[in-house]
């Protein structure tokens, strides 16, 4: 964010949002939670490293597909930004795989 790399910021915020959504408690678990003080609190799902990688790869695929579907030169800038975001996420995945 400090480098003001808009593609990186957007890609990372999107991926973090997707991970946050994946950790959310399923609605059926909330419905079955006991009522009363503290009854509405449920533990969030724990994601494995593989889950995180799969979610980030899905974010990459989503951006690549969206960029490919944008028609013509009128949307070239948006398509380039989506591809740049996908590249940021791929670099993140590569960095994770080389340190693992």
Legacy VTK file of the C-alpha trace (Angstrom):
# vtk DataFile Version 3.0
C-alpha trace
ASCII
DATASET POLYDATA
POINTS 100 float
0.000 0.000 0.000
2.829 2.364 0.798
4.294 1.803 -2.655
0.907 2.872 -4.056
0.783 -0.151 -6.323
-2.934 -0.103 -7.120
-2.945 -3.529 -8.752
-1.248 -5.136 -5.756
-3.520 -3.414 -3.253
-6.654 -4.378 -5.161
-5.517 -7.979 -5.664
-4.525 -8.470 -2.045
-7.700 -6.861 -0.699
-9.789 -9.085 -2.960
-7.912 -12.211 -1.907
-8.170 -11.303 1.775
-11.899 -10.772 1.354
-12.274 -14.166 -0.315
-10.313 -15.809 2.491
-12.412 -14.019 5.095
-15.589 -15.240 3.393
-14.253 -18.802 3.289
-13.596 -18.700 7.032
-17.147 -17.588 7.778
-19.346 -19.838 9.848
-21.869 -21.770 7.739
-25.441 -20.561 8.210
-26.621 -23.960 9.429
-24.083 -23.784 12.294
-25.413 -20.373 13.285
-29.001 -21.656 13.237
-28.055 -24.544 15.529
-26.147 -22.371 18.018
-27.657 -22.163 21.486
-29.459 -18.991 22.423
-28.621 -16.779 25.356
-25.495 -14.881 26.386
-22.659 -15.784 24.039
-24.860 -18.247 22.217
-24.565 -16.460 18.915
-20.797 -16.776 18.806
-19.382 -19.604 16.757
-15.810 -20.403 15.868
-14.756 -19.446 12.381
-13.586 -22.172 10.015
-9.871 -22.857 10.020
-8.382 -22.946 6.529
-5.499 -25.225 5.688
-2.600 -24.016 3.574
-4.094 -25.974 0.689
-7.455 -24.219 1.184
-5.749 -20.828 1.095
-3.824 -21.746 -2.047
-6.984 -22.996 -3.757
-8.846 -19.795 -2.899
-6.035 -17.577 -4.163
-5.794 -19.659 -7.366
-9.541 -19.193 -7.838
-9.036 -15.433 -7.462
-6.337 -15.572 -10.158
-8.592 -17.554 -12.495
-11.470 -15.147 -11.904
-9.330 -12.159 -12.889
-7.859 -13.875 -15.963
-11.318 -14.932 -17.161
-12.785 -11.478 -16.556
-9.910 -9.859 -18.475
-10.433 -12.234 -21.402
-14.150 -11.430 -21.534
-13.728 -7.655 -21.710
-14.470 -6.527 -25.265
-12.074 -4.547 -27.398
-9.893 -1.529 -26.880
-12.512 0.360 -24.880
-11.793 -1.941 -21.923
-8.078 -2.532 -22.518
-7.073 -0.602 -19.403
-9.422 -2.581 -17.157
-8.286 -5.876 -18.705
-4.633 -4.926 -18.158
-5.365 -4.090 -14.522
-7.070 -7.452 -14.001
-4.099 -9.262 -15.540
-1.725 -7.251 -13.317
-3.758 -8.265 -10.259
-3.577 -11.909 -11.336
0.202 -11.578 -11.703
0.494 -10.165 -8.175
-1.404 -13.130 -6.761
0.649 -15.593 -8.806
3.869 -14.039 -7.478
2.467 -14.447 -3.965
1.728 -18.130 -4.625
5.192 -18.666 -6.126
6.813 -17.033 -3.101
4.805 -19.278 -0.782
5.786 -22.396 -2.718
9.492 -21.567 -2.700
9.541 -20.979 1.070
7.499 -24.094 1.886
LINES 1 101
100 0 1 2 3 4 5 6 7 8 9 10 11 12 13 14 15 16 17 18 19 20 21 22 23 24 25 26 27 28 29 30 31 32 33 34 35 36 37 38 39 40 41 42 43 44 45 46 47 48 49 50 51 52 53 54 55 56 57 58 59 60 61 62 63 64 65 66 67 68 69 70 71 72 73 74 75 76 77 78 79 80 81 82 83 84 85 86 87 88 89 90 91 92 93 94 95 96 97 98 99
